[in-house]
Amino acid sequence: MKAVQYRAVGAAPEVVTVPDPEPGPGQVLLKVTAAGVCHSDIAVMSMPAERIAFPLPLTLGHEGVGTVAAVGEGVSGLATGEPVAVYGPWGCGTCVKCAEGKENYCLRAKQLGIAPPGLGAPGAMAEYMIVDDPRHLVPLGGLDPVRAVPLTDAGLTPYHAIKRSLPKLVPGATAVVIGAGGLGHVAIQLLRAMTAVHVVALDVSEDKLALARAVGAHETVLSDEHAAARIRELTGGIGAQVVLDFVGAPPTVTTAGAAAAVDSDVTIVGLGGGALPVGFGSLPYNTTVSSPYWGSRAELAEVLDLARAGAVEVHVETYTLDEAPLAYERLHHGKVDGRAVILPNG
């Protein structure tokens, strides 16, 4: 079968031919319908060799949906051809966090060598993929697979971040979304669907600011050295009760801290390498800074329910498997509005 692989440190992804996988005991074989292209993949492919914790080559794609093609010994309850979404942050299944469905915070995954598909295990950017356990599959329930596949990360990750801050996302509050790309434009929709807050979106791209307005941002601000002052102006000097940074670079986390109100949440989601000092006098009183990771299995089901209700819709660009390297190149240069989606069997 064809697959998109990261094959050597510092190299561009390649389309290659690899053996067709077969499910072992307890596993599920999916015929992949769609796979998402994410900045996290680019972050992984930018790492020096000493930071890469898994062997190469690696089949990419940690956002995946497909249909059940076959099951391994001991698997029941799944019908051939059933459309499903893949829950990506796989855990051990037995620790206290996994027992809560929070496999994104598994306490033993690193120790046991468990990695997400596309971020250590073979991913979804191929004609077929192996899912390690049927608990990591969520029924699509009639959703368009192409628009649903980004919800497994670009929907789940902002949903998890927003849900943590719901007590502060009250009517009259302001939420700032830094970065209106793949995750950010979904976050704006989630904030509008789940809360009555005033949503302010930041980006360096006028095209992405236009997308932010189209999906529901009340205000858009150019993300530069004046952005925090503009947010203060928009909030009558108070600042934002919740700031969600989907870039995470040093300049954006600085803006996030400068835009935060007293008793606020600053959530750094992006992988841009920025860090925000925490200590008395560094930030407004009682500011909480967090860096959550992905989301729980239950939250993925909730995100898909929101999509079925029409509350969120991902803007997508589609590519064939052979065009996947081009999709990564366009994403790297900021030319993708919304989410790029690969159709391995399309």
N, C-alpha and C positions, 0 to 999 in steps of 0.2 A: 504494500500500500504506500501511498504518498504521505509524507509528513514534513512539517516545518521544524527544523532543528537548529539549535545553537550548538555548534560543533567544536569550536576552538575559542579560547579566551581572546576577546577583542575582535572576533570576526563577526561579519554580518550573518543573520539567519539564512539558512539554505533550505530549498525544497529537495528532499531526497526520497529514495525508495527504501523502505524497511520491511522486515517480515510482518505478516499479519499477526496480531496478537490473539491469544486464546485464553479464555477465562479459567483460572484455577479454582480450587475449592473456595466457596464464599465470595467469589468475584462476579462482576457483571461486565459483559462486553457491550459497548454502545457503538452503534453506527452514528457518527457525529453529524449533526445537522448544521450547527453553527458554533464558531469559537470566537471569543472576543480578543481584541488586541489592546494591550494595556501598557501604561508607562512603567509599571512594575517590571515588565519583561525587559524594557530598555535599561532600567536600573540594574537588573541582574546581569545583562550583557555588558554593562559598563564597569562591573566589579573587577578588581585585580584578582589574579589567580588565587592568592592566599585567602581571599574572602569567600570564594565559592565553595560551598559546603556539600556539593554533590558532584558526581562524575559527569563528564561530557562524553558523547553528545547527549543533549536533552531535547526531547520533543516539547515544544512550547505550548502555551494555551491553558491558563488557569480559569478561564470562563468557558464553560461548555454546556451544550444541550444536545440531545440526540434521542434515538429510539433504541429500545432494548433489542439487541441482535442475538444474544445467547447468554446463558447463565452457567456458572460453575456448580459443582457438586454442593448440595446443601442449601442452595438459594431457592426460595419459593416466594410466591406473591407477586411476581412480575410477569407480565405477558409480553411475548415477542411483539415488537412493533410499538410498544407503549412509549409515548413521548415523555421525557424526563429532563430535569435540570440537575446539574452536578453541583453539590455543595462542596466547595473547594478546600477549606482549611481542615484537612483530615487530622484526627487525633487517635489516641489509643482506644477510646471507647469505654474505658473502665475507671479512669481517675475521677475525682469529684467534679471537676469542670466538665468533662465529657458526659458524666451522668446528668448534668444540668442542660445538656445540648450545646454547651459552650466549647466546642472542639477547637475554636479559634484560640482558646486559652488553655489548651491541653497541657498538663503538667509533665507529661512523659514523652511527648512527640520527639523532641530533640534526642533524648536518651535512647529511644528505640529506633531512631533513624527514619521516622515517619515524616514525609514531606508532601505538600500539596501537589496535585497534578500541574505540570507546567512550571513548577518552582522547585523541582527536585525529583518528582515522579513523572513518568511520561504523560504529557498533557493532551489537550483536546484539539490541537491544530494538526489533525491527521484524519484519515478516512474512518478510522476506528480507534477507540481508546478503552482501556481497562479501568473500571471503578472498583476500588478495593473492597467495598462493602455496600450492600443495598441500602443501608441507612443513610448513605451519602447521596441518595437520589430523591428528588422531590417532583411529584407529578406536575406537568405543565398546565394541565387543566384547560386546554383550549387556547392558550396564549400563542401568538405568533413566535416561533422559535428564534427568528432573526432579531426581533426586538426584545425578546425575553432574555437572550443569553447574557447581555451586559448586566442584567439585574443580579446575577450571581456574584458580582463583585462591585461594579459601578453603581448598583442599586443597594446591595446589602451593606457595603462599607459605610456610605453616608447615612443609611437608615440606622445602623448601629450607633453611629456618632450622635445623631440627632436624638435618638430615643434616650440616651444617657442624660441629655440636657433638658428633657421635656419640662421638669419643674420650673426652669427659668424661661422657657419659651411661652410666656403668658401674653395675653392681649396687651398691647402697648409696648412690648419689648421689641428690641431690634436684634436680628441675626445677620451676621456678615458671612458671606461665602467668598473665600479667596480662591480664585481659579474656577472659571466657568466652562471647563472642558468636560471630559467624559464623566467624572464623578460629580463635579460641581453643578452641571446643568440638571443632573438628577436630584441633587441635594436641594436645589431651589424648588423643584416640584414637590418634593417630600415636605419641605417646610410649609409650603402653601397648603398642602393637603392635610397635614397633621396639626397645624397651629394657626393662630391668627396674628403672628408677628409681622413686623415690617422687615422685608428682606432686601439687603443691599449686597450686590455682587461686584466683585473686583476681578479685573483681568488686564493683561497688557495688550490684548488683541481686541480691536473694535468689532471684528466679526463675532468673537465669543461674547462680547458684551451685548451685541444685538441678539444672539441666541439666548442669553440670560434674560433679556427683556421679553423675548418671545415666549419663554416658558414660565414667566411669572414674577421675575424680580421687580420690586417696586422702584428701586434706584440702581443705577450702575455707575461705577467710579473707576477711572483708569488707575491701575495698580502701579503707583510710583511713590516717590518720597513724600508726596502731599496727600496720599490716600487716607492716612489716619486722621489728619486734620479735617479732611472733608467729612469723614464719618462722624467726628465730634460735632461738626457744624450741623450735620443732618439730624443728630440726636440731641440738639440743644446743649451740647457740652458734656453730656452724660457718658457717652460711649455705648458700645454694644454689649448686651447681656450674654450673647453667645457669638463666638468667632470660630468659624470652621475653616481651617487652612488646608486646602487640597493640593497645595504646591509644596509647602514645607521647606522652601529654600530660605537661606539667611535673611534676605530682604523681606520676605512675606511674613516670617515669624516675628520679625521686628515690628512690622505693621500691625500684626495681630495683637501683640502686647500693648502697643500704643493706642489701639482702638478700643481696648477692653474697658468695660465699666467696673465700678466697685461690685463685688460679689458676683463675678461673671465666670463663664467657662471659656477657656481657650483650648481648642482641640486641634492638634497637629496631626493630620492624616497623611499628607503628602510625604514623599520619600526624598525631598530635596536636600537633606542633610543639615537643615537649620535646627537650632536649639534656643530655647527661651529661658533666661535666668529666672529662678524662683527664689525668693527670699524677701525678708521685710524691707519694704521700700523699693523693690525691683518692679513690682506690679501694683495696681490698685488693691486695696484691702480685700482679702478673702477671694482673690482670683484663683481658680483652679486650672491647672495646665495638665492636659492628658494626651496620650498618644495611643488611641485604641487600635485594634487590629481586626479587620474583616468583620464578622458577625456570627451569630449563633445559627444553628439549624432551624430553630423555631422562627427566628427573624427572617430567614430566607423565605419561609412559607408566608409570612406576613407581607413581605415585599411583593411576592407574586400575587397575593390577594389584592393589594393596592393596584397593581397593574390591571388585574381583571376588572376592578371597579372603575378603571379609566383615570385614576388619580396620577399616574406617572407613565410617561412614554419616552423611551430613549430615542434620540436622533441618531441614526446609523448611516454609515457608508459601507457598502458591501464589496467584497473582493473574492476572487477565486483563490484556491490554495496556491496556485502558481504565482499569484499577485501578492502573496503575504509579505515578502521582503519589501515591496513597494509600500504597502500599508505601514510597515514599521518606519520606513524612511519618511513618509508623510507625517506620521505621528511625531517623530523626533524633531521635525522642523515646524511643528505647530500648525500643520495644514489640515488636520482632521477636526471638523466641528462635530462634537458629540462623540460617538464611538465607532471605531472601525470593526467590522465583523467579517470573518472569513467563512466561506461556505465550502467545506472540504468535499462534499458530494454534490455540490450545486452545478 
